[in-house]
Amino acid sequence: MKFHVQQALRAFMLLAFSAMIANLHWTGELTKFINPKYEGLSKTAAILFFILFLVQVTRIISFSKVPHSCDQTGQACCSHHDHGHTAFTRKKMIAYLIIMTPIMTGFLVPAKILDASIADKKGGAFILTQQNQSSKIEDYLTSNETIDENIYDEHEADPRLTEEKQEMTKKQYEQLKQQLSQQSMLKMTDEDYTIYYEEINQNLANYLGKKIQLKGFVLKEENFTEKQLVISRFLITHCVADASIVGFLTEFSDAPTLTEDTWIEVVGTISQTTYEGASLPVIHIDDWVTIEQPESPYLYPINIRMSF
């Protein structure tokens, strides 16, 4: 009987990967890394890793004795062979350490929500000058939890916007956009946030003077005035690696009292301004409150079926 260390190490890594993914699901931390629509795929991956672990376990111990090739060639050959095994093992150990790194970070390093510092690295201010550019529909539709804290609840939200739909047809999307322009109060829940976002930036004239309610985290730039900030959100298509910033420039007298990454919910009036040569929507705040960071702070796209 022989115990194979490398086979045991491989089995351990497969089990660790499976356990790490399962732990992310159990703790609810998975949505801090990927779009929730991929939860099914990640569960499948965890199961596959566990099955591969069970298969690998059978290779850890062997009961047959394999003749050593050096038995026929003498001690010099064995010495050379042992040296080769040592070099091979060192290379393998480096490879194992590289593979173990994401496993160790997955268990030991706490998940961190993307914040203003990441937004700065992604060019936070630059997104303001791009908001009025045409964008793909599928990049601007989201599905998430409805907001719980409202500081302006005089109007009921469109029930079609609070359904947690994973997809809609292009015709439904166009009909929904028409409804939005007819509303006097725009309540930007996580479900409809990016629909409003695209519409306001592409057809700003239709929304000037309308009331709007939204929430997000505070983002500031060096070249802002002291009364300016961006109420920002991260939009995640697949995972945090492709996260992009969406948000609205706002102006109000209390802006200097707010620090970056503070989550706020505001009610204001949509107006128009110019920033770095680009014409942009700006929200003049009428009322605001600080809120806790939502349990699910990100926005996620849903699928658009091109059929009518």
C-alpha positions in Angstrom: 0.0 0.0 0.0 1.3 3.4 -1.0 0.1 6.9 0.0 0.4 9.4 -2.8 1.0 12.9 -1.5 0.4 14.8 -4.7 -2.9 13.0 -5.4 -4.0 13.8 -1.8 -3.1 17.5 -2.4 -5.1 17.6 -5.6 -8.1 16.0 -3.8 -7.8 18.7 -1.1 -7.7 21.5 -3.6 -10.8 20.2 -5.4 -12.6 19.9 -2.0 -11.5 23.4 -1.1 -12.8 24.9 -4.3 -16.2 23.2 -3.8 -16.3 24.3 -0.1 -15.4 27.9 -1.0 -18.1 28.3 -3.6 -20.7 26.6 -1.3 -19.6 28.9 1.6 -20.2 32.0 -0.6 -23.7 30.7 -1.4 -24.4 30.0 2.3 -23.2 33.4 3.5 -24.8 35.3 0.7 -21.5 36.8 -0.3 -21.6 35.5 -3.8 -23.5 38.5 -5.1 -20.6 40.7 -4.1 -18.6 39.0 -6.9 -21.0 37.9 -9.7 -24.3 38.7 -11.2 -27.0 36.7 -9.3 -28.2 35.1 -12.6 -25.0 33.0 -12.6 -25.8 31.5 -9.2 -27.0 28.3 -10.9 -23.8 27.9 -12.8 -21.7 28.5 -9.7 -23.7 25.8 -7.8 -23.1 23.4 -10.7 -19.4 24.2 -10.5 -19.4 23.5 -6.7 -21.0 20.1 -7.4 -18.6 19.2 -10.2 -15.6 20.1 -8.0 -17.0 17.8 -5.3 -17.6 14.9 -7.7 -14.0 15.3 -9.0 -12.8 15.3 -5.4 -14.6 11.9 -4.8 -12.9 10.6 -7.9 -9.5 11.9 -6.9 -9.8 10.3 -3.4 -9.6 6.9 -5.1 -6.2 7.7 -6.3 -4.6 8.7 -3.0 -3.8 5.1 -1.9 -2.6 2.4 -4.3 -2.2 -1.3 -3.4 -0.2 -2.5 -6.4 3.6 -2.4 -6.4 5.0 -0.9 -9.6 8.7 -2.0 -10.4 11.1 0.8 -10.3 12.8 1.4 -13.6 16.2 1.9 -11.8 16.1 -1.7 -10.5 17.6 -2.7 -13.9 20.1 0.1 -14.3 21.8 0.5 -11.0 22.3 3.2 -8.3 23.6 5.9 -10.6 20.4 5.8 -12.6 18.4 6.0 -9.3 20.4 9.0 -8.2 19.7 10.9 -11.5 16.0 9.8 -11.3 15.6 11.1 -7.7 17.1 14.5 -8.8 14.5 14.6 -11.6 11.7 13.9 -9.1 12.9 16.6 -6.8 12.9 19.2 -9.6 9.5 18.0 -10.8 8.1 18.3 -7.2 9.4 21.9 -6.8 7.6 22.9 -10.0 4.5 21.2 -8.9 4.5 22.9 -5.5 4.8 26.3 -7.2 1.8 25.4 -9.3 -0.1 24.2 -6.3 0.6 27.5 -4.4 -0.7 29.5 -7.3 -3.9 27.5 -7.4 -4.3 27.7 -3.6 -4.0 31.5 -3.6 -7.6 32.1 -4.7 -8.8 29.5 -2.3 -7.1 31.1 0.7 -8.2 34.5 -0.2 -11.8 33.2 -0.7 -11.8 31.9 2.9 -9.6 34.4 4.7 -10.1 37.8 2.9 -13.6 39.4 3.6 -15.5 40.5 0.5 -15.4 44.2 -0.1 -18.1 46.3 -1.8 -16.9 48.4 -4.7 -16.8 52.1 -3.5 -15.7 55.6 -4.5 -12.0 54.7 -4.6 -12.8 52.1 -7.3 -15.0 54.6 -9.1 -12.1 57.0 -9.3 -9.9 54.4 -10.8 -12.5 53.6 -13.4 -12.8 57.3 -14.3 -15.7 58.4 -12.2 -16.0 61.9 -13.6 -15.5 60.7 -17.2 -18.8 58.9 -17.1 -20.6 62.2 -16.7 -19.5 63.3 -20.1 -20.6 60.0 -21.6 -24.0 59.8 -20.1 -25.7 61.4 -23.1 -24.2 58.9 -25.6 -26.2 56.1 -27.1 -26.0 52.8 -25.2 -27.1 49.2 -25.8 -30.5 48.4 -24.3 -29.2 45.3 -22.5 -26.6 47.4 -20.7 -29.2 49.5 -19.0 -31.9 47.2 -17.7 -31.7 45.8 -14.2 -33.5 43.5 -11.8 -33.1 43.8 -8.0 -34.9 44.3 -4.7 -37.4 47.2 -4.4 -36.4 50.0 -2.2 -37.6 49.9 1.4 -36.8 53.5 2.5 -38.7 56.2 0.8 -38.6 59.9 1.7 -41.1 60.7 -1.0 -44.0 58.2 -1.2 -46.8 60.4 -2.4 -46.9 58.5 -5.8 -47.1 54.8 -6.3 -44.5 53.2 -8.5 -45.5 51.6 -11.8 -46.3 48.0 -10.8 -44.6 46.8 -14.1 -41.4 48.3 -12.8 -41.5 46.5 -9.4 -41.8 43.0 -10.9 -38.6 41.1 -10.6 -38.4 40.2 -14.3 -35.4 38.5 -15.7 -36.2 39.5 -19.3 -38.6 41.4 -21.5 -39.2 41.8 -25.1 -37.9 44.9 -27.0 -41.5 45.9 -27.6 -42.3 45.8 -23.9 -39.2 47.9 -23.3 -40.2 50.6 -25.8 -43.7 50.7 -24.3 -42.3 51.1 -20.8 -40.1 54.0 -21.9 -43.2 55.8 -23.3 -44.9 55.4 -19.9 -41.9 56.8 -18.1 -42.0 60.2 -19.9 -45.6 60.6 -18.8 -44.9 60.3 -15.1 -44.6 63.5 -13.1 -42.6 61.7 -10.3 -39.7 59.4 -11.3 -39.0 56.9 -8.5 -35.9 55.1 -9.4 -36.0 51.6 -7.8 -33.3 49.1 -8.5 -35.6 47.4 -11.1 -36.0 50.5 -13.2 -33.0 52.6 -12.4 -31.1 52.1 -15.6 -34.2 52.4 -17.7 -34.6 55.9 -16.3 -30.9 56.5 -16.6 -30.8 55.8 -20.3 -34.0 57.7 -21.0 -33.1 60.8 -19.1 -29.6 61.0 -20.7 -30.8 60.4 -24.2 -34.0 62.4 -24.1 -33.3 65.0 -21.4 -35.7 67.6 -22.8 -38.7 65.2 -22.0 -37.7 65.1 -18.3 -36.7 68.7 -17.5 -38.6 70.0 -14.5 -39.7 66.6 -13.3 -39.3 65.3 -9.8 -37.0 62.4 -9.2 -36.2 60.1 -6.3 -33.1 57.9 -6.2 -30.4 56.6 -4.0 -26.7 55.9 -4.3 -23.3 56.5 -2.8 -21.5 59.9 -2.8 -18.7 60.4 -5.3 -16.8 63.6 -5.5 -14.1 64.9 -7.9 -11.4 67.5 -7.4 -12.8 69.8 -10.1 -16.3 69.8 -8.7 -17.6 72.8 -6.9 -18.2 72.4 -3.2 -21.9 72.0 -3.9 -21.6 69.3 -6.5 -21.4 65.5 -6.1 -22.5 62.4 -8.0 -25.0 60.0 -6.7 -23.5 56.8 -8.0 -24.2 53.1 -8.5 -22.2 50.2 -9.9 -23.7 48.3 -12.7 -22.4 44.7 -13.0 -23.0 42.7 -16.2 -21.2 39.5 -15.3 -18.9 40.0 -12.3 -17.2 42.8 -10.4 -14.3 42.9 -12.9 -16.7 44.4 -15.5 -18.4 46.8 -13.1 -19.2 50.2 -14.5 -20.4 53.5 -12.9 -23.8 55.0 -13.5 -24.9 58.1 -11.7 -26.3 61.7 -11.7 -24.6 64.9 -11.0 -26.4 66.8 -8.2 -26.1 70.3 -6.7 -27.2 71.3 -3.2 -26.0 73.4 -0.3 -25.5 70.4 2.1 -23.0 68.7 -0.3 -19.9 69.8 1.6 -21.2 68.0 4.7 -21.2 64.6 2.9 -18.2 62.4 2.6 -17.5 59.9 -0.2 -19.1 56.5 0.1 -22.0 57.9 2.2 -25.2 56.4 1.0 -28.1 58.9 0.5 -31.6 58.9 -0.8 -32.7 62.1 -2.4 -35.7 63.9 -4.0 -35.0 66.6 -6.4 -35.8 68.3 -9.7 -34.2 67.4 -13.0 -32.4 70.3 -14.8 -29.6 70.7 -17.3 -26.0 71.8 -16.9 -22.7 71.7 -18.8 -19.7 69.8 -17.5 -16.4 69.7 -19.3 -18.1 70.8 -22.5 -20.9 68.2 -22.4 -24.5 68.9 -21.7 -25.7 66.8 -18.8 -28.7 66.3 -16.6 -28.3 67.7 -13.0 -30.5 67.1 -10.1 -31.2 70.1 -7.7 -31.9 68.5 -4.4 -35.1 69.4 -2.5 -34.8 66.8 0.3 -32.4 64.1 1.3 -31.5 61.5 4.0 -28.6 59.3 4.8 -29.3 55.6 4.5 -27.5 52.3 5.3 -25.7 50.7 2.4 -28.3 48.3 0.8 -27.7 44.6 1.3 -27.5 44.4 -2.5 -25.8 47.6 -3.6 -25.2 46.7 -7.2 -27.4 47.0 -10.3 -27.7 44.0 -12.7 -28.8 43.8 -16.3 -31.7 41.6 -17.5 -32.1 40.0 -20.8 -33.9 41.7 -23.7 -35.6 39.4 -26.2 -35.5 40.9 -29.7 -38.8 39.2 -30.6 -41.9 41.4 -30.7 
